[in-house]
């Protein structure tokens, strides 16, 4: 077994997602584009737990677009299986959020690992360099929460 599959699971917010037949391609495995939806689902559930959704960001005068996405596919997910999607926010050092992800199968095998980067833009479409106080507080709350090894 490879070192990648032997590494311990990512510690963060975890969500169980059932694999639906409609998400599979003609090869009988989950189509690669659906993995992005799984990442989005776990990230959105994590931030929504703290009252921060895309709609809330807009209401506060911010947009937080994804500017980079990297996925490393390791093994296929199959219909009727269960994916354990984990997201972990890195401590921000600027007005951007970097999130690490793992998608694992029911038996713990690593299906994919990923990373997203999001920047913070104000209502005038200006890229912010430092996090506003409200977003800094949100990041601190999320980091404290994920240290406790929770599920969502």
C-alpha positions, 0 to 999 in steps of 0.5 A, a space after each residue: 500500500 502506498 504512503 499516501 493511503 497510509 497517512 492518517 486522516 485529515 482532522 477537521 470538519 467531516 461530513 458523510 455524503 452518500 454516493 448517488 447512482 446519478 453521479 456516476 459515469 459510464 465507467 461505473 465510478 463517480 464522475 471527476 467533476 462531482 468531487 468539486 461539489 463534495 468539496 463545496 458541500 463540506 466547506 459550505 457546511 463548515 462556514 454555515 455552522 458559524 453563520 457565514 454563507 455566500 449570501 451572508 458574505 454579500 450582505 456584509 459587503 464581501 465576495 469570497 471567490 475561489 481563485 484556485 482549486 487543486 484535486 489529486 484523485 487517488 481511488 474511485 468512489 462508487 455508487 451506493 457508497 459513502 464518502 467522508 468529506 473533511 475540510 480544514 481551514 488553515 490559519 489565514 495570514 492575509 485576506 484569503 482562505 486556504 482549505 485542505 480537504 480529504 475525501 475518503 471511502 467507508 473503509 477509510 481509503 483515500 479517494 481524493 485530496 484537495 486544496 482551495 484558495 479563496 480571496 476576499 473582495 469588497 463591494 467595489 471589487 477591490 481585493 483586500 489585503 487584510 482580513 476584516 475583523 468579522 472574518 478574522 473572528 470567523 476564521 478563529 472560531 472555525 479553527 478552534 472548532 476543527 481542533 476538537 475533531 468534530 463532524 458536522 
